[in-house]
Amino acid sequence: MAETYIAELNVARLKYDISDPRVADFVNNLNKVNAVAERSEGFVWRLAEDASKGETTVIMDDPRVIPNLSVWRDVVSLEKFVFQTVHKRVYARRAEWFGAMEKMQFVMWPVPAGHRPDLAEALDRLERLNTQGLSEEAFGWDYARTNEIWRTGRCSQTAA
């Protein structure tokens, strides 16, 4: 059986344009958070952009919607990065920079080792989750059977 990794897509819509001073703390921390991700155990690959230099991919016909696409060895590695690193401090401030979206904005799915999903594939998985619900092909934290660090991490508003 071929080795399987986990891909994840997270999309969020900024409240303000990416050059607006009200999102500067978010933009200024992106490179640090991405560097930590790349050094994290279990990290495999990410769609690389530098928002601090204005490099952003427009999706959903909206320049304020920012995608984050990456591949991890397993869900637990991703979970530890999201909720036990500097990412947690940035995540805790998300309401300052991002508005609520109408549908699910985060999805994970299995990919063969070596596969690098593109945004079309990732958005298809997100749409599958939103229209068909949880499955082995499109799921979130509550479906992933992890150590469940996310249960306390996602609710916490305090910096670690």
C-alpha beads as a LAMMPS data file, in Angstrom:
LAMMPS data file: protein, C-alpha beads

160 atoms
159 bonds

1 atom types
1 bond types

-500.0 500.0 xlo xhi
-500.0 500.0 ylo yhi
-500.0 500.0 zlo zhi

Masses

1 110.0

Atoms # bond

1 1 1 0.000 0.000 0.000
2 1 1 1.326 3.465 -0.942
3 1 1 2.223 5.922 1.796
4 1 1 -0.463 8.558 2.407
5 1 1 -0.074 12.099 3.696
6 1 1 -2.649 14.727 4.642
7 1 1 -3.320 17.837 2.600
8 1 1 -5.103 20.809 4.132
9 1 1 -6.725 23.919 2.785
10 1 1 -7.741 26.842 4.930
11 1 1 -9.325 29.932 3.415
12 1 1 -10.173 33.120 5.227
13 1 1 -11.520 36.489 4.129
14 1 1 -9.690 39.565 5.372
15 1 1 -11.876 42.353 6.738
16 1 1 -9.628 44.888 4.999
17 1 1 -7.304 44.981 1.986
18 1 1 -3.992 43.230 2.565
19 1 1 -2.139 46.575 2.474
20 1 1 -4.419 48.119 5.123
21 1 1 -2.609 48.948 8.401
22 1 1 -5.391 47.183 10.348
23 1 1 -4.103 43.799 9.102
24 1 1 -0.406 44.683 9.322
25 1 1 0.219 42.479 12.383
26 1 1 -1.209 39.513 10.501
27 1 1 0.796 40.202 7.332
28 1 1 3.983 40.898 9.305
29 1 1 3.731 37.540 11.099
30 1 1 3.062 35.375 8.034
31 1 1 6.699 34.732 7.148
32 1 1 7.490 33.796 10.760
33 1 1 4.531 31.404 10.973
34 1 1 5.386 29.842 7.604
35 1 1 9.031 29.398 8.635
36 1 1 7.921 27.604 11.802
37 1 1 5.627 25.391 9.710
38 1 1 8.461 24.487 7.374
39 1 1 10.670 23.487 10.319
40 1 1 7.912 21.535 12.068
41 1 1 8.050 17.780 12.373
42 1 1 5.793 16.242 9.769
43 1 1 5.751 19.231 7.410
44 1 1 6.053 18.166 3.767
45 1 1 5.123 21.090 1.477
46 1 1 3.129 24.315 1.220
47 1 1 1.903 26.573 -1.535
48 1 1 4.439 29.365 -1.070
49 1 1 3.453 33.019 -1.290
50 1 1 4.798 36.090 0.452
51 1 1 1.871 38.277 1.462
52 1 1 4.270 40.802 2.995
53 1 1 5.417 41.473 -0.593
54 1 1 1.873 41.550 -1.934
55 1 1 2.078 38.001 -3.328
56 1 1 -1.386 36.527 -2.909
57 1 1 -3.461 34.206 -5.022
58 1 1 -6.952 35.449 -5.802
59 1 1 -9.584 32.767 -5.304
60 1 1 -13.364 32.901 -5.209
61 1 1 -13.107 36.114 -7.263
62 1 1 -12.185 38.015 -4.103
63 1 1 -8.707 39.468 -3.450
64 1 1 -9.388 39.455 0.303
65 1 1 -9.833 35.670 0.428
66 1 1 -6.487 34.153 1.358
67 1 1 -5.800 30.436 0.796
68 1 1 -3.356 28.355 2.794
69 1 1 -2.572 24.982 1.211
70 1 1 -0.084 22.508 2.635
71 1 1 0.768 18.827 2.959
72 1 1 1.720 17.099 6.206
73 1 1 2.909 13.607 7.058
74 1 1 -0.153 13.123 9.267
75 1 1 -2.955 14.987 10.991
76 1 1 -1.214 14.954 14.369
77 1 1 1.800 16.841 12.941
78 1 1 -0.485 19.496 11.479
79 1 1 -2.475 19.683 14.711
80 1 1 0.681 20.256 16.779
81 1 1 1.826 23.036 14.449
82 1 1 -1.570 24.773 14.473
83 1 1 -2.189 24.635 18.225
84 1 1 1.250 24.336 19.866
85 1 1 3.450 26.878 18.052
86 1 1 3.472 30.600 17.297
87 1 1 0.608 29.848 14.896
88 1 1 -1.686 29.546 17.919
89 1 1 -1.032 33.192 18.910
90 1 1 -1.861 34.415 15.415
91 1 1 -4.899 32.127 15.246
92 1 1 -6.171 33.492 18.561
93 1 1 -6.334 36.977 16.984
94 1 1 -8.154 35.886 13.809
95 1 1 -11.334 37.839 14.653
96 1 1 -9.329 41.095 14.399
97 1 1 -8.377 40.426 10.789
98 1 1 -10.922 38.010 9.296
99 1 1 -14.676 38.009 8.920
100 1 1 -16.956 35.007 9.160
101 1 1 -17.542 33.018 5.993
102 1 1 -20.844 31.404 5.050
103 1 1 -19.479 27.868 4.618
104 1 1 -16.745 25.679 6.033
105 1 1 -13.351 27.199 5.352
106 1 1 -11.044 24.349 6.373
107 1 1 -10.677 20.871 4.899
108 1 1 -8.215 17.985 5.081
109 1 1 -7.938 14.975 2.781
110 1 1 -5.499 12.132 2.110
111 1 1 -2.970 12.424 -0.710
112 1 1 -0.340 9.975 -1.943
113 1 1 3.198 10.744 -0.754
114 1 1 4.839 13.024 -3.292
115 1 1 1.582 14.576 -4.509
116 1 1 1.336 18.373 -4.435
117 1 1 -2.319 19.428 -4.732
118 1 1 -3.147 22.597 -6.596
119 1 1 -5.785 25.112 -5.556
120 1 1 -8.373 23.640 -7.930
121 1 1 -8.103 20.247 -6.230
122 1 1 -8.143 21.837 -2.788
123 1 1 -11.190 23.984 -3.530
124 1 1 -12.933 20.902 -4.919
125 1 1 -12.341 19.113 -1.596
126 1 1 -13.668 22.103 0.318
127 1 1 -16.762 22.185 -1.887
128 1 1 -17.196 18.429 -1.374
129 1 1 -17.101 18.921 2.399
130 1 1 -19.631 21.755 2.191
131 1 1 -22.060 19.948 -0.094
132 1 1 -21.666 16.271 0.861
133 1 1 -20.482 16.452 4.453
134 1 1 -17.682 14.675 6.247
135 1 1 -16.060 11.672 4.583
136 1 1 -12.677 10.008 4.279
137 1 1 -12.133 12.255 1.236
138 1 1 -12.938 15.621 2.885
139 1 1 -12.945 16.191 6.644
140 1 1 -12.130 18.510 9.533
141 1 1 -10.578 18.176 12.971
142 1 1 -13.560 16.480 14.574
143 1 1 -13.426 13.649 12.023
144 1 1 -9.664 13.132 12.079
145 1 1 -9.219 11.026 15.236
146 1 1 -6.196 12.803 16.696
147 1 1 -4.958 13.555 20.190
148 1 1 -7.594 16.289 19.995
149 1 1 -5.289 19.150 20.893
150 1 1 -7.547 21.212 18.621
151 1 1 -10.484 20.910 21.036
152 1 1 -8.828 23.169 23.579
153 1 1 -6.544 25.029 21.178
154 1 1 -9.189 26.411 18.858
155 1 1 -11.280 27.771 21.723
156 1 1 -8.440 29.432 23.584
157 1 1 -8.016 33.161 23.108
158 1 1 -4.854 33.389 25.205
159 1 1 -1.329 33.459 23.808
160 1 1 0.874 30.492 24.512

Bonds

1 1 1 2
2 1 2 3
3 1 3 4
4 1 4 5
5 1 5 6
6 1 6 7
7 1 7 8
8 1 8 9
9 1 9 10
10 1 10 11
11 1 11 12
12 1 12 13
13 1 13 14
14 1 14 15
15 1 15 16
16 1 16 17
17 1 17 18
18 1 18 19
19 1 19 20
20 1 20 21
21 1 21 22
22 1 22 23
23 1 23 24
24 1 24 25
25 1 25 26
26 1 26 27
27 1 27 28
28 1 28 29
29 1 29 30
30 1 30 31
31 1 31 32
32 1 32 33
33 1 33 34
34 1 34 35
35 1 35 36
36 1 36 37
37 1 37 38
38 1 38 39
39 1 39 40
40 1 40 41
41 1 41 42
42 1 42 43
43 1 43 44
44 1 44 45
45 1 45 46
46 1 46 47
47 1 47 48
48 1 48 49
49 1 49 50
50 1 50 51
51 1 51 52
52 1 52 53
53 1 53 54
54 1 54 55
55 1 55 56
56 1 56 57
57 1 57 58
58 1 58 59
59 1 59 60
60 1 60 61
61 1 61 62
62 1 62 63
63 1 63 64
64 1 64 65
65 1 65 66
66 1 66 67
67 1 67 68
68 1 68 69
69 1 69 70
70 1 70 71
71 1 71 72
72 1 72 73
73 1 73 74
74 1 74 75
75 1 75 76
76 1 76 77
77 1 77 78
78 1 78 79
79 1 79 80
80 1 80 81
81 1 81 82
82 1 82 83
83 1 83 84
84 1 84 85
85 1 85 86
86 1 86 87
87 1 87 88
88 1 88 89
89 1 89 90
90 1 90 91
91 1 91 92
92 1 92 93
93 1 93 94
94 1 94 95
95 1 95 96
96 1 96 97
97 1 97 98
98 1 98 99
99 1 99 100
100 1 100 101
101 1 101 102
102 1 102 103
103 1 103 104
104 1 104 105
105 1 105 106
106 1 106 107
107 1 107 108
108 1 108 109
109 1 109 110
110 1 110 111
111 1 111 112
112 1 112 113
113 1 113 114
114 1 114 115
115 1 115 116
116 1 116 117
117 1 117 118
118 1 118 119
119 1 119 120
120 1 120 121
121 1 121 122
122 1 122 123
123 1 123 124
124 1 124 125
125 1 125 126
126 1 126 127
127 1 127 128
128 1 128 129
129 1 129 130
130 1 130 131
131 1 131 132
132 1 132 133
133 1 133 134
134 1 134 135
135 1 135 136
136 1 136 137
137 1 137 138
138 1 138 139
139 1 139 140
140 1 140 141
141 1 141 142
142 1 142 143
143 1 143 144
144 1 144 145
145 1 145 146
146 1 146 147
147 1 147 148
148 1 148 149
149 1 149 150
150 1 150 151
151 1 151 152
152 1 152 153
153 1 153 154
154 1 154 155
155 1 155 156
156 1 156 157
157 1 157 158
158 1 158 159
159 1 159 160
